[in-house]
Structures are given as structure tokens and as C-alpha cells.
């Protein structure tokens, strides 16, 4: 019995010693207080799987990137140093928002106005009737330049409208395949038709600029609204009336604007017409103004096409065969007709034999 008690006492003593040692080691392991002679070593954050943000994850750094900060690149194309070009979002918002909306309103308004005007006034007739006597108004060169410019503009307008409104209007009607085919062909026509339009603008400017300067007679024409609103009103006008002069100068100045912006888009990063701006900014600026000017010209030309075809009797022949009826000229361009009669009279007098 004495031996058994001794063994039991030794076992309990050993168990107490082991438990005390384990508790001490555990407490030391959980302690975060460094020893008094410890030296703090600086540590660096390493980018990678353990630190995906890297060491430059400050909010200011990313804010600069978000708003187009220019970085450095080792390749010659320095513009690639801009990681995020945030103005592209602004451009898209304007193009798909106000530009499309107000442009669509403008097109709808001009079509509605012309429709109501036609219902109210009908076709403007030659009130004295056709005389049967023809007068040459436009020669071949003038007509060729007009039709070159007109056909080129209509093609550019239709293909340009498809680029702006095609996804909204055509895509649901003809499907992705048809829309893709039309757009690819339209892009080709738009790019190459631009050069015909440039030639046409130069052509009509040279052919017609001399007759499109304002004169004192234009004021009277404006005051009577060109005789468009009432029958029997025929204000005097020279070769071109005030309305035709306005269309001419809008076509020329708008044509120059659309040519400059169009060439900037056709030859990106090569034409420097806005010094001090990044090349991509110039592209966005050119794209918006190209669309704005194009929509404005389209609205004006729709009115021009209307008055030259169904809107006024006897007008279209001046650009098909070059001739107009004498009574048409008398009612719409009486001052021009007087000039022709004076020239004809002076020629006939000069040909009379001397007595």
C-alpha cells in the first residue's frame, strides 16, 4: 500500500508540472509585446496575388487616371500614355442624347412645316399661265455642278443619318445582318462620296457666287415673304432672290465646315486644326460638329428640294434642261427678266442698219 501511494503521488506531481509548462508556453505564444531589445524591420508591400492593389493604391492616384492623367510610355506614340480618356463618355452622352434628340426634332419639324404649308398654299402656280416662250436660266456647266453637289449631298445625308439613327430606326426593321450590310456599304459611299461633294462645293461657288451678293431689292422681297404666303404677290427679284441667296451661303459655309470636320475624321490624327488639344479630343470635337452641321444642312436642303420640285410650278426645268417659261421669270425674277430684255433690245438696235 505504501508503494502504491508513492507511485500515485509521483504521477500527480508530474501531471501538475506538465500542465504548468504547457500553460506558460501558450501565454508566451499569445503575447504580442516585443522584447525590450527587439529591432523593428521595415516591410514593403508586394504587388501580386497577396496584394492586388499594389503599393500605389491611393485614391488620388486612381482619380488622376480616371480623369485622363498623361503618363509616360516607352513607345513613340505618346498619346497612349493616357490610360483612361474620360471625355469619351461625355462625347457618347452628347451624341446619343441631345444631338440625336434635337436633330430628330429638327428633321420632324421641317417635314411637318412643309406638309402643312403645302396643304395651306398648295403648289405655287404661274398665275398668268405658261406663255410657251422659253428663257435660258442655267447653262450646262452650272447644271452639272449643281447636280454633282446635290447627288453627293443626298448620298452623304442618307448614309450619315444611318450612322446616327440606324440602330434605332433600321435595325429593328431589317435585322442585324441587313443593317450591317447597309452600314458597311454606306460607310464606303460616305467616305468616297465626300470627295465628289468637295468638288461640287467648289464648282457651285465659282459658278454662282457673283449673283449671290445681297442688294437693296432683297429687303422688299423679305418684307413680302417672297410672295410665298399669298396669291398675286410677286416682289421683284434679280437672278437669285433673297431666299436663294440664303440657301447658297448656308450651303457654302456649312459645306466648308462639314468638309473640314469630315477630313479630320477621314484622316485621324493627321490634320491639326485645333492646336493645343489632344488628338483624340479633336476627333470627338470634329465628330460632334460634323453631325451638327450635317443635320443643319439637311434641314435647309429639304426645304430647298421642296420649293424646287413640288412646291413651285416651273422651277425644276431650270435645273433639268436649263430653261424656264417667260411668265415664270416675270413673276418670280422680274428684275432679271428686265435685264435680259434690255440686253436683247440693245443688241437688236446695234444690228439695225444705219440710214
C-alpha positions as CSV (number, residue, x, y, z in Angstrom):
1,X,0.0,0.0,0.0
2,X,2.8,2.4,0.8
3,X,4.4,1.8,-2.6
4,X,1.1,2.3,-4.4
5,X,0.5,5.7,-2.6
6,X,4.1,6.8,-3.5
7,X,3.5,6.0,-7.2
8,X,0.2,7.8,-7.2
9,X,1.8,10.9,-5.6
10,X,4.6,10.9,-8.2
11,X,2.2,10.7,-11.1
12,X,0.1,13.6,-9.8
13,X,3.2,15.7,-9.3
14,X,4.4,15.0,-12.9
15,X,0.9,15.9,-14.3
16,X,1.0,19.2,-12.4
17,X,4.5,20.0,-13.7
18,X,3.5,19.2,-17.4
19,X,0.3,21.3,-17.2
20,X,2.1,24.3,-15.8
21,X,4.7,24.1,-18.6
22,X,2.0,24.0,-21.3
23,X,0.2,27.0,-19.8
24,X,3.4,29.0,-19.8
25,X,4.3,28.3,-23.4
26,X,0.7,29.1,-24.5
27,X,0.8,32.5,-22.8
28,X,4.2,33.4,-24.3
29,X,2.9,32.4,-27.8
30,X,-0.1,34.7,-27.5
31,X,1.9,37.7,-26.2
32,X,2.4,40.5,-28.9
33,X,4.7,42.6,-26.8
34,X,8.2,42.5,-28.3
35,X,11.1,42.1,-26.0
36,X,13.0,45.2,-24.9
37,X,16.0,44.6,-27.2
38,X,13.9,43.9,-30.3
39,X,14.6,45.9,-33.5
40,X,11.7,46.8,-35.9
41,X,12.5,46.0,-39.5
42,X,10.6,47.9,-42.3
43,X,8.5,45.8,-44.5
44,X,7.4,46.5,-48.1
45,X,4.0,45.6,-49.6
46,X,4.4,43.4,-52.6
47,X,2.1,43.7,-55.5
48,X,0.7,40.4,-56.7
49,X,-1.8,37.8,-55.5
50,X,-1.3,38.8,-51.9
51,X,-1.8,42.5,-52.6
52,X,-3.8,43.1,-55.7
53,X,-3.9,46.9,-55.3
54,X,-0.1,47.2,-55.2
55,X,1.7,49.9,-53.3
56,X,0.2,52.9,-55.3
57,X,-3.5,52.4,-54.4
58,X,-4.1,55.8,-53.1
59,X,-7.4,57.4,-54.1
60,X,-5.7,60.5,-55.6
61,X,-3.7,58.3,-57.9
62,X,-6.7,56.5,-59.3
63,X,-8.6,59.7,-59.6
64,X,-6.0,61.1,-61.8
65,X,-6.1,58.1,-64.0
66,X,-9.9,58.2,-64.2
67,X,-9.8,61.8,-65.5
68,X,-7.1,61.4,-68.2
69,X,-3.7,61.9,-66.5
70,X,-0.9,61.7,-69.0
71,X,1.6,59.0,-68.2
72,X,4.9,58.1,-69.8
73,X,5.3,55.3,-72.4
74,X,8.4,53.9,-74.0
75,X,6.9,53.8,-77.5
76,X,6.8,56.8,-79.9
77,X,3.0,57.2,-79.7
78,X,2.9,59.4,-76.6
79,X,-1.0,59.6,-76.6
80,X,-1.1,56.0,-75.5
81,X,0.2,57.3,-72.1
82,X,-3.4,58.2,-71.3
83,X,-4.9,55.1,-69.7
84,X,-8.5,56.4,-69.3
85,X,-9.9,59.1,-71.7
86,X,-13.0,60.1,-69.7
87,X,-14.1,62.7,-72.3
88,X,-15.1,59.8,-74.5
89,X,-18.0,59.1,-72.1
90,X,-19.1,62.8,-72.4
91,X,-18.9,62.6,-76.2
92,X,-21.1,59.5,-76.2
93,X,-23.6,61.1,-73.8
94,X,-23.9,64.1,-76.1
95,X,-24.1,62.1,-79.3
96,X,-26.7,59.6,-78.1
97,X,-28.6,62.2,-76.1
98,X,-29.1,65.9,-77.1
99,X,-27.6,65.5,-80.6
100,X,-29.9,62.7,-81.6
101,X,-32.9,64.1,-79.8
102,X,-32.8,67.7,-81.1
103,X,-31.6,66.6,-84.5
104,X,-34.6,64.3,-84.8
105,X,-36.9,67.1,-83.7
106,X,-35.4,69.5,-86.3
107,X,-36.0,66.9,-89.1
108,X,-39.5,66.2,-88.0
109,X,-40.4,69.9,-87.6
110,X,-39.2,70.8,-91.2
111,X,-41.1,67.9,-92.7
112,X,-44.2,68.9,-90.7
113,X,-43.9,72.6,-91.6
114,X,-43.6,71.8,-95.3
115,X,-46.5,69.4,-95.2
116,X,-48.8,72.0,-93.5
117,X,-47.5,74.7,-95.9
118,X,-48.4,72.5,-98.9
119,X,-51.9,71.8,-97.5
120,X,-52.4,75.6,-96.9
121,X,-50.8,77.0,-100.1
122,X,-50.6,74.1,-102.5
123,X,-48.2,74.3,-105.4
124,X,-47.3,77.9,-106.2
125,X,-48.6,78.2,-109.8
126,X,-47.6,80.6,-112.6
127,X,-50.7,82.7,-112.2
128,X,-50.6,84.2,-115.7
129,X,-50.2,80.7,-117.2
130,X,-47.3,79.4,-119.2
131,X,-46.5,81.5,-122.2
132,X,-44.7,78.9,-124.1
133,X,-41.6,81.1,-124.5
134,X,-38.5,79.6,-123.0
135,X,-35.6,81.5,-121.5
136,X,-32.2,80.0,-120.7
137,X,-31.6,80.3,-117.0
138,X,-28.7,77.8,-116.3
139,X,-26.1,76.6,-118.7
140,X,-24.7,73.1,-118.8
141,X,-21.7,73.8,-116.6
142,X,-23.8,75.4,-113.9
143,X,-26.3,72.5,-114.0
144,X,-23.6,69.8,-113.9
145,X,-22.0,71.4,-110.8
146,X,-25.4,71.7,-109.1
147,X,-26.3,68.0,-109.8
148,X,-22.9,66.8,-108.7
149,X,-23.2,68.6,-105.4
150,X,-26.9,67.6,-105.0
151,X,-26.4,63.9,-105.6
152,X,-23.3,63.8,-103.4
153,X,-25.0,65.6,-100.6
154,X,-28.1,63.3,-100.7
155,X,-25.9,60.2,-100.5
156,X,-23.9,61.7,-97.7
157,X,-27.0,62.8,-95.8
158,X,-28.7,59.3,-96.1
159,X,-25.6,57.4,-95.1
160,X,-24.8,59.9,-92.3
161,X,-28.3,59.6,-90.9
162,X,-28.0,55.9,-90.9
163,X,-24.8,56.1,-88.8
164,X,-26.7,58.4,-86.3
165,X,-30.2,56.9,-86.3
166,X,-29.8,53.5,-87.9
167,X,-29.6,51.4,-84.8
168,X,-32.8,53.0,-83.5
169,X,-34.8,53.0,-86.8
170,X,-33.4,50.4,-89.3
171,X,-32.0,47.7,-87.0
172,X,-35.4,46.6,-85.6
173,X,-36.9,46.6,-89.1
174,X,-34.3,44.7,-91.2
175,X,-32.4,42.8,-88.5
176,X,-28.7,42.7,-87.7
177,X,-27.5,41.2,-91.0
178,X,-29.3,43.6,-93.2
179,X,-28.4,46.6,-91.1
180,X,-24.7,45.5,-91.0
181,X,-24.6,45.2,-94.8
182,X,-26.3,48.6,-95.4
183,X,-24.0,50.3,-92.9
184,X,-20.8,48.8,-94.4
185,X,-21.8,49.9,-97.9
186,X,-23.0,53.2,-96.5
187,X,-19.6,53.9,-94.8
188,X,-17.8,53.2,-98.1
189,X,-20.2,55.5,-100.0
190,X,-19.9,58.2,-97.3
191,X,-16.1,58.2,-97.3
192,X,-15.6,58.3,-101.1
193,X,-18.7,60.4,-101.9
194,X,-17.1,63.1,-99.7
195,X,-14.6,64.0,-102.5
196,X,-17.5,64.4,-105.0
197,X,-19.1,66.8,-102.5
198,X,-15.9,68.8,-102.1
199,X,-15.6,69.2,-105.9
200,X,-19.3,70.1,-106.1
201,X,-19.0,72.8,-103.4
202,X,-16.1,74.4,-105.2
203,X,-17.9,74.2,-108.5
204,X,-21.2,75.9,-107.4
205,X,-19.2,78.5,-105.5
206,X,-17.3,79.5,-108.7
207,X,-20.5,79.3,-110.9
208,X,-22.9,81.2,-108.7
209,X,-21.0,83.5,-106.2
210,X,-21.2,86.5,-108.5
211,X,-25.0,86.5,-108.4
212,X,-25.5,85.8,-104.7
213,X,-24.4,89.1,-103.1
214,X,-27.2,90.9,-101.2
215,X,-28.7,94.0,-102.8
216,X,-31.3,96.7,-101.8
217,X,-34.0,94.8,-103.6
218,X,-33.8,91.9,-101.2
219,X,-35.3,93.9,-98.4
220,X,-38.6,94.3,-100.3
221,X,-38.6,90.6,-101.1
222,X,-38.2,89.8,-97.4
223,X,-41.0,92.2,-96.4
224,X,-43.4,90.4,-98.7
225,X,-42.2,87.0,-97.7
226,X,-41.2,86.4,-101.3
227,X,-44.9,86.2,-102.3
228,X,-45.0,82.7,-100.8
229,X,-47.9,83.2,-98.4
230,X,-50.5,85.0,-100.7
231,X,-51.5,84.7,-104.3
232,X,-51.0,87.6,-106.5
233,X,-47.9,88.9,-104.6
234,X,-44.8,88.9,-106.8
235,X,-41.9,91.0,-105.2
236,X,-39.2,92.0,-107.7
237,X,-36.0,90.0,-107.6
238,X,-32.8,89.6,-109.6
239,X,-31.3,86.4,-110.9
240,X,-31.5,85.0,-107.4
241,X,-34.0,86.1,-104.7
242,X,-33.1,86.6,-101.1
243,X,-34.2,83.1,-100.1
244,X,-32.0,81.5,-102.8
245,X,-29.1,83.6,-101.6
246,X,-29.5,82.5,-98.0
247,X,-29.6,78.8,-99.2
248,X,-26.4,79.4,-101.3
249,X,-24.4,80.9,-98.4
250,X,-25.6,78.4,-95.9
251,X,-24.6,75.6,-98.3
252,X,-21.1,77.1,-98.9
253,X,-20.3,78.0,-95.3
254,X,-21.9,74.8,-93.9
255,X,-20.2,72.8,-96.7
256,X,-16.8,74.2,-95.7
257,X,-17.5,73.3,-92.0
258,X,-18.6,69.8,-92.9
259,X,-15.6,69.3,-95.2
260,X,-13.0,70.4,-92.6
261,X,-14.5,68.2,-89.8
262,X,-15.1,65.3,-92.3
263,X,-11.5,65.3,-93.4
264,X,-10.4,65.3,-89.8
265,X,-12.4,62.1,-89.3
266,X,-11.4,60.6,-92.6
267,X,-7.7,61.2,-91.8
268,X,-7.5,60.8,-87.9
269,X,-4.6,62.3,-86.0
270,X,-3.2,63.9,-89.2
271,X,-5.0,67.2,-89.6
272,X,-4.1,69.8,-86.9
273,X,-6.9,72.3,-87.0
274,X,-7.2,72.7,-83.2
275,X,-3.7,73.4,-81.7
276,X,-3.2,72.6,-78.1
277,X,-5.8,69.8,-77.9
278,X,-5.1,66.1,-77.6
279,X,-5.7,64.3,-80.9
280,X,-8.5,62.2,-79.5
281,X,-10.2,65.3,-78.2
282,X,-10.0,66.8,-81.7
283,X,-11.7,63.7,-83.1
284,X,-14.5,63.9,-80.7
285,X,-15.0,67.6,-81.3
286,X,-14.9,67.0,-85.1
287,X,-17.4,64.2,-84.8
288,X,-20.0,66.3,-82.9
289,X,-19.7,69.3,-85.1
290,X,-19.7,67.2,-88.3
291,X,-23.1,65.8,-87.2
292,X,-24.5,69.1,-86.1
293,X,-23.6,70.9,-89.3
294,X,-24.8,67.9,-91.4
295,X,-28.2,67.9,-89.6
296,X,-28.5,71.6,-90.1
297,X,-27.7,71.4,-93.8
298,X,-30.1,68.5,-94.2
299,X,-32.9,70.6,-92.8
300,X,-32.1,73.5,-95.1
301,X,-31.8,71.3,-98.2
302,X,-35.1,69.5,-97.5
303,X,-36.8,73.0,-97.8
304,X,-34.7,73.7,-101.0
305,X,-35.7,70.4,-102.6
306,X,-39.4,71.0,-101.7
307,X,-39.6,74.5,-103.3
308,X,-37.6,73.4,-106.4
309,X,-39.9,70.4,-107.1
310,X,-43.5,70.1,-105.9
311,X,-43.5,73.5,-104.2
312,X,-43.3,75.8,-107.2
313,X,-44.5,75.2,-110.7
314,X,-41.9,75.6,-113.4
315,X,-38.8,75.6,-111.2
316,X,-37.5,72.1,-111.8
317,X,-37.0,72.6,-115.5
318,X,-34.3,75.2,-114.8
319,X,-32.1,72.5,-113.5
320,X,-33.1,69.7,-115.9
321,X,-32.9,71.4,-119.3
322,X,-31.8,74.8,-118.2
323,X,-34.9,76.7,-119.4
324,X,-37.8,78.4,-117.7
325,X,-41.0,79.9,-119.0
326,X,-41.1,83.7,-119.6
327,X,-44.1,84.2,-117.4
328,X,-42.4,82.2,-114.6
329,X,-39.4,84.6,-114.8
330,X,-41.7,87.6,-114.9
331,X,-43.5,86.6,-111.7
332,X,-40.5,85.3,-109.7
333,X,-37.5,87.2,-111.1
334,X,-38.8,90.3,-112.8
335,X,-35.6,92.3,-112.4
336,X,-33.6,89.6,-114.1
337,X,-36.1,89.4,-117.0
338,X,-35.9,93.2,-117.4
339,X,-32.1,92.9,-117.7
340,X,-32.5,90.2,-120.3
341,X,-34.9,92.4,-122.3
342,X,-32.6,95.4,-122.1
343,X,-29.7,93.3,-123.4
344,X,-31.8,91.9,-126.2
345,X,-33.1,95.3,-127.1
346,X,-29.6,96.9,-127.2
347,X,-28.4,94.0,-129.4
348,X,-31.2,94.4,-131.8
349,X,-30.6,98.2,-132.0
350,X,-26.9,97.7,-132.7
351,X,-27.8,95.3,-135.6
352,X,-30.1,97.7,-137.3
353,X,-28.5,99.2,-140.5
354,X,-27.6,102.8,-140.4
355,X,-29.8,105.1,-142.6
